[in-house]
Amino acid sequence: MSNILARLNRALLPVKRPLYRVERRWYSRRPRMLKLPDFMSIGSGQAGSTWLYRNFQHHPGIFMADGKETHYFSRLFECVSLHFYSSLFAEAGTRICGEMTPNYTLLVPERIGFIHRLMPDLRLIFTVRNPVERAWSGARRTMSGLAKQEGVEFSAIPDEEFYEYFQKEWAYRPERQQGGDFISGMLQAHYCRAMDNWTAVFPAEQLLVCFFDDIAREPRQLMERICRHLGASTDVDWSQFPLWKKVNANPAHAIPERFAAYLSELYAGEIAELRSRFPHETAGWQA
């Protein structure tokens, strides 16, 4: 039955899409008629987003949309109604409500502008991880899945496949560039460009930049800082939060020197820019 409904939905998309565009224009002039999030965690991937989501779920004053990632403003924008998106927050009540979709870092400026028109007071959270570590984390996950599928050891995967993956990551993921929603030539680890795109539309004080390193180093202080940014209480029982728990961990494979050197060169410019903007937070990063 679900397959039949899915096929029917796809068949009706040519009719629905123009209606959704009209709906968005109408609501963009009347956003208060919708229940919309108070905050978004916009990225990036492989930088602790699942850990953050799990901790949000334990906060009595915060409501999160089910399923962690909605992808409404990226993959679903043209094929799902704005009214449906609003329904994801209908049960929030008086709690601060939010959603989390890491690939929102990649949205084109026009899409960010639409989000601002709907939610000008939106609070934003952006998690940053050393680009070399983030790229290797993504490679471990992808290549481990490939090794399992092909019935081989992780160590048996040819280097060429890793280098091809790194290049696609550095440039962009073609399978994720749908309908012009994302910026070509931009990766989730190209943090500075993404930050600039968002702060060109939203006031800089509405964007909180957090660092993956703090999840292991000072998780409670990190959560308190995030809660203050959102206007959520920090007077909660932190012992009930999974602050020290690893979630969604990738397979544990140390990065070989040859890959570390390659990625360090690939992301040298990005790392240098991050160090200039965040000297304290990036002080422990290796080149």
Stockholm file with secondary structure:
# STOCKHOLM 1.0

chainA/1-287         MSNILARLNRALLPVKRPLYRVERRWYSRRPRMLKLPDFMSIGSGQAGSTWLYRNFQHHPGIFMADGKETHYFSRLFECVSLHFYSSLFAEAGTRICGEMTPNYTLLVPERIGFIHRLMPDLRLIFTVRNPVERAWSGARRTMSGLAKQEGVEFSAIPDEEFYEYFQKEWAYRPERQQGGDFISGMLQAHYCRAMDNWTAVFPAEQLLVCFFDDIAREPRQLMERICRHLGASTDVDWSQFPLWKKVNANPAHAIPERFAAYLSELYAGEIAELRSRFPHETAGWQA
#=GR chainA/1-287 SS CHHHHHHHHHHHHHHHHHHHHHHHHHHHTCGGGSCCCSEEEEECTTSSHHHHHHHHHTCTTEEECTTSCCCTTTTTTTTSCHHHHHHTTTTCTTSEEEEECGGGGGBCHHHHHHHHHHCTTCEEEEEECCHHHHHHHHHHHHHHHHHHHHTCCGGGSCHHHHHHHHHHHHHCCGGGCCTTCBCTTCCTTCHHHHHHHHHTTSCGGGEEEEETHHHHHCHHHHHHHHHHHHTCCSCSCGGGSCTTCCCSCCCCCCCCHHHHHHHHHHTHHHHHHHHHHCTTTTTTCCC
#=GC SS_cons         CHHHHHHHHHHHHHHHHHHHHHHHHHHHTCGGGSCCCSEEEEECTTSSHHHHHHHHHTCTTEEECTTSCCCTTTTTTTTSCHHHHHHTTTTCTTSEEEEECGGGGGBCHHHHHHHHHHCTTCEEEEEECCHHHHHHHHHHHHHHHHHHHHTCCGGGSCHHHHHHHHHHHHHCCGGGCCTTCBCTTCCTTCHHHHHHHHHTTSCGGGEEEEETHHHHHCHHHHHHHHHHHHTCCSCSCGGGSCTTCCCSCCCCCCCCHHHHHHHHHHTHHHHHHHHHHCTTTTTTCCC
//
